[in-house]
């Protein structure tokens, strides 16, 4: 039978159910136990012969004359159900066979027992439809390797591939652990605007929209940074936010247009203090989830033993590519980038080109947790320069297994210097660099009121989840990633 014929057949069954004055989509269920709960106390319930109510989706139906066996699950577990004509009566048995299909949601009243083969089962005494499915579950979905198909129909991916469900349960666990850690350190969770009149806090192209009520252009935030630092100005010493950010950029294994970020800001501390806190955070996170300091990724072990190695950005770039960032000029690095088959866009600065080279030729070679520190100041307009080497900034990125997980730095709190940096970014923007930051006069005014020394931290949660679930692509750990139209 074709899928079209199957759908028509299910519509006929739906109509038949309604004609029997039964609601195929009731609002209530009498479920007394989840399947997991019932299985956990199976011995006690089966011995007492107590009637219970279970509910879930039907995955299989096997008919044997006057008996029918089904397997159904509710997200917490799966169990077998046994329907016998002589137990529930010929009329009810026929109603079940005539109207129920795989994919339907069912409520079953019955008692628990074990079959001769030892399978835990509920013997049905009564049943009702909870939701009639009009499309059959695909027979060959389990084990499907085509990632595109799985992502487009994530709901089927979750039904048939429990390991995918496990990844998202692990993602939730990771976010809870991050919150627990920051809360234990006295950080306050806050919310800042997603719609912003000026985008800032990162080098990225924004999504633009309009607020009709005020007839003004707004941008989806690329980062919450500048608002969180306004809170530092306002007297909060430890603040963090976990939420969505949006960047109008390409889609690849490490980028999605909307993604989840953790950012926190810590007054009266600098990037060196922040590296120590970052080490503590990752040791705590890995220890609480994996019960140790090691994880496995791509068949290899990663040890989060502290302290993590540190290497300067310029030193790493010179080691892997031979490029001396301090002495090379723009034309020379453009030529080098072409030799290394790096795509250069109009308006790219010297640092932007160096960063592209670094991401392709340096990043993949870093396996164990490593801090890449002291980036050129021109690439970090919101970071504080090193006092003894003002062309370098007090910055670090945490790299693990080729993934850039964290970007952090000592915050620039000099309003004059910050304004000058914004002016330089405006020049780059007018020169064609769409990822340059914009002048935010309100933020400058906030700094003029005074901001204490502070350090700021940004973590890409989706990238972290890729690492901690042994995945390969950001889209695997985002429930509904952005997809091209079919």
N, C-alpha and C positions, 0 to 999 in steps of 0.2 A: 504494500500500500504506500502511495506517495505521501510526502509530508503534507501536501494540500488535502489529500483524502483523509489523512489522520486528523487534521485540524477540523475538517467538516464533521468527522465522526464524533469528535469531542464536543463540538457545538450541539450536536444532536443529543448527546448525553447530558449536557448542561440543561438543555430545554426539558428533557425528561425529568431531571431532578426537580426543576422548578414546578413542573406539572404535578409532582407528588407533594407539593406544598412544603418542600424542604428548601432551606436557604443554602445554596452552595458556597456562600461567603459569609458565614456567621461572624459576629463581632466577639463572641466569647467562646472559651473552651474550659472544660472542667479539669484540665490537666492537673494532676496531683504531684507528679514527679517529673523532673527531666530524665531522659534516658540514662544519663550519667549517674544521677542520684539513685535511680531504680537498680542499676547494675551494682552500685557500691554496697547496697544492702539487699542484694538478691536473695541470699540465703534466708534472711529473716522474713522477707516478704513472701517468698515461695513456701516456706514452712507454715506460715500463718494462713495461707490461702486468702489473704485479704485482697479485695478488689481495688485496683488502682486505675487511674487514667493516664495514658501516655499519648503523645501527639508528635507528628513529624511528617516529613516528605517520604512518599513511597519510592523506593529505588528499584525494586524488582517484584514481580508477581509470578508464582509458580502454581499451576492448577493440577490437582490430582483427584479427579472425580468429585467426591463429596468433601474434599479437603482442599484448602488453598493456603499457601505460605507466602508471606511477603517479608521483605526487609525494608525498614524505614528508619529515618534518622532525624534528629532535631538540632543538629549543630553541636551538641555535647557528646553524642555517641550514636551508635546504631544498634538495633535489636531485631530479632525475628518475631513475627506475629503469626498465629495459627488460627485459621477460620475453619470451623467444621459445621456442615449443614445441620447435623443433629444437635449441635450446641446452641446455635443462634436461630435455628428454624429455617425451613426452605425459602420462605418469602424474603427474609433478610439476607440470606446467602445469595439468592438470585439478584437482589438489589445491589449487593456488593459487586458481583461479577459483571453485572450489566453497566455499572456506572463508574467504577474506579479504574484508574490507569496509573502507570508510573508517572511520577511528577506531581500527582495530587497530594494535598495535605490532608491527613486523616487523624481523627481522635479515636482511640480504642480504649474501651473499658474491659478489664479482664483480670486474670490472675497469672502470676509468673510460675513457670515450671521449666524443667530441662527435658529436651527430647531424648530419645534412646541414644542419639549420637552425642549427647552432652551439650547441645546448643541451648543457650539461655533464650527463652521464648515467652511471649505473653499470649495466653489463650483468650481469644476475643469472646466476650459475652454480649457486647454491643459496640456500635461504632457510629461515627457521623463524618460527613464531609466538612473540612475546614476551609479548603480552597481548591476549586477545580482548575487544573492546568489545561490551557487550550493549545499549547504547543508541546510536543513530546520532547523529553530530554534526548539529546543526540547520543546515539549508541557508541560512537567511536571517539568521544571527546577526551576520555581519560587517556593520558599519555601523549596528547597532541603536542607536537614540538613547535608548531608555527606560533611564534610569540605574538605576531600581529593579530591573529584570530583570537587568541586567548585574552589579549588586552581589550579588544573591541567588545567582547562578551565576558567581562570579568566575573559576572555573576555565575556563569557556567564554569569558569576556571575555579572559582571557590567551591562549587558543588563537587566537582570531580577530582580536584587535586588538593588533598589535605595539606600537602607541604606548602602550598601557596597560602592557605589560611594560617598556617603556623608562622609564616613570615610576618604577617600583619599583626598577629598576636604578639610576636617578639618586638615589632615596632612600637606597639603600645607600651610594652614593658620597658623598653629603652627610654621612652619619653617620661614615663613615671619615675624611672631611676634618676634621670637628669633633674626633674623637678625636686625629687626627694633630696638630692645632693645639694642643690642650690638653696632650698628651704632650710636645710640643716646648717648652712653657712650664714643664714640671716638675710638672704636676698629676698626682695619683695617682687612678686609677679605682678606685672602691670599690662595695660593695653594701650597702644598708641594708634593713631589714624592709619587706615589702609588707603583711604583717598586723601591725597596730599596736593596742595597748590604748587609746591616745588618738590621735585623728587631729589633725593640725595642719599648719601651714606654708602654708595658703591659706584663703581664704574660700569654702567650698564644702560642700555636703551630701555625706556619705560613704555608702558601702555597708557595711552591718553584717552580720556573720556570727558564728558561734560555734565555739569550739574545744572539742569534746566531751571530749578527753583531760584538760583542766584545768577544764572547766565554766566557761569565761569568754567574755565577749563580746569580739570583735575587729572592727577596721575595715580595709577595704582602704585603703591610703594615698591621700590626696589630694595629698601632696607628700612628698619625702624630706628636706625642709629641716631639721627639728629634729634628726634623727639625724645629718645631715652636719655640723651645727654642734656637736653633741656631739664629733665627731671633731676639730674645731678646738680645743675645750677640751682634748682628749686629746693635742694636740701636733702633729697634722698641719696644715701651713700651707696646702696646696693640694690640695683633693679635688674629685672630680666623679663624677656618676653619670648614666648614660643608662638609662632604664627606663620601665616602664608606671606611670601614675597613674590613679586611678579617682574620678570625681565623679558623684554621682547627680543630674544636672542635665539640662536639656532638650537635644534634639538639633537642631542647625541647621547652617548651612554652616561655622561655625567651632568647633563643639563636638561631641564624641563622648564617651560615658560612660567609655571607656578610651582613653588616648592616650599618646604617647611624649614624655617630657620629658628635657631636659638641665638639670641643676642643678650649679653649682660654687660653691665658697666659697674665699675668698682672704684669708688673714690679713695683718694689718698694711697693709691698703689700704682705700680708701673708694670711694664711688660715682663720684667724679670719675675716679679711677684706672680704675675698671671701665668707664666710658664710653670711655676711650681704648683699653682692651683689646678692647672690643666692636667698635669701629671697625676695629681691626687684624684681628680674627677674621673679620668680614664681608668685608673687602677681600681677605683671604687665601682665604676660601671661594669667593667669586665669581670671583676671579682664577684659581684653580686649576681650577675647573669650567668657566668660560666664557671663560677666557683674556683677561680684560679687567675693567673696572670697571662695565660696563653689562650689564643684562639687559632682556628684553622681557616685559612682562606686560599682558595684555588689550589688545594692540595698541599699547601705549605704552612708551616707554623709561624705565628707572629707572637713575640714575647713583649708584653707591656712593662717590662722591668724598667724601673727608674734609676737614675735620671735618663731622659731621652737624649740622644746625641743632638748637638747643635752645629749648624754650618751656615756661614753667611751666603746670601743669595749670589753675590758677585763671585765668591770663591767657588761655589757649585757650578755656576755658569761657565767660568773659566776652565774648571776641571773637565767638564763634559763636552764643551764645544770650542774651547780655545778663545772665546770672546772675553776681552777685558772691558767691562761695561764702562769703567771710569774714563778710559782713554779713547774708546771708539766713538766716531762721530756718526751722525744720522745716515749719511749716504753709504758709509762703509757697512753699517749694520743692516741696511736695506739690501745691499748686495749679498751679504752673508746669509740673510734670511732666504733670498731667492735660491742660493746654492743649496740650502737645507730644505727647499721645497715648502717654505712657509708662506701662506697666503697673507699678503699685506693689503690693508685697506687704506683708502685716501684719508689723510689726516692722522694716521698712526704716529704716535710719539716714539722716541727712542726706547723708552721703557716698555711701551705696549708691544713693540716688535720683540724686544728682549724677553718679555713675558711669554709671548707665543712660542719662541724658541725654547725657553725653559720648560714650558708645559709639554712640548713634544719630545725633547731630548734629555731632560733632566728628571722630571717628575716620575716617569715610569721606572727609573732605576732605583728609586728609594723604596725599600721594602719595610724595614722595621720602623717603628714610630720615631720620627725625626723632626726637630724644629729647624726650619729654614728661616734665618733671622736677618735683620738689618738690610731691608730692601732699599733701593734708591728712593729718595724722598719724592721725586717727581711722579712716582707711581702711587704714592700714599698721601694725598693732599690733606687728609684729616689726622695724620699721625705726627707725633712730636719728633723732631730731628735729634740725632745723637749730639750731645754737646761738643764732643771732641772731633766728630766727623759729621758735620752738618749736611753733607750730601747723602747721608744714610739716615734712615728712620729707625725708631725703636719699635720694630715690627717682628712678628713671627707668623709663620704658617706651620700647622702640624700636618705632616704627610705620613700616610700609612699605606703600604702596598700600592703605591702610585696614585692614591686618592688624596686630594687636598681636602681635608676635613675642616680645618679651623683657620681663620684669618683673624689676627688680633694685634693690638698695638697700644702704646702709651698715647693717650689722646692729646691732640694739640689744643691747648686752652688759651693761647695768645691770640686775642681777637684781631690784632693788626696783621700778624703773620697769616692767620686763617683767611682774612679778607684778601690778602695778596695771592694766596694759593687759589682761591676761587677765581680771581681775575685771570690767572694763568690758565685755569681750566676753561674759562669762557673763551679765551683766545683759541684753545685747541678745538672747542666746540664750533666756533665760527670758521675754523680751518677745515672742518669736515669730520671731526671725530665725534660720532654720535654717542659714544660712551663716556664722554667727559662730564664731570660734575658741574652743576649750575650754581650761580650766585644765590645764596639764601640769606637775604638781609635780616630777616627776623632771627635766624640762628646767630648771626654775627652780633646782633643787639643783645641776645641772651648771654653770649660770651662776654660782652662788654660789662655786664653786671657781675661777672666773675664766676669762673668754674674752678673748683679745686683740682689738683693733679688727679688723674684717673686713668684707668686702663679699661679697654673695651674688647669684647670677645664675640666672634660670630662663628657658629657651627652649622654646617649643612646637615640637618638631621637625616634627610633621605640618603645622602652619601654614607653617613655613619651606619645606617641600617643596611645598605648594600654590603658593607664590610662585615657587619656582625651577623648577617644571615647568609654569608657566602654566596652572594648574588653577583651578577656581572653588569647589570644595567639599571639605571635609575628607575626606568619604567616598571621594572619587576617589583619595586617596593612602593610604588604610588598606585593606589587603588584604581584611579581613573586618570591615567596620564593623557596629555594632549596628543591627539592622533590626527593624521591627515584624513580628509574626507575619502570615503570609499569611492 
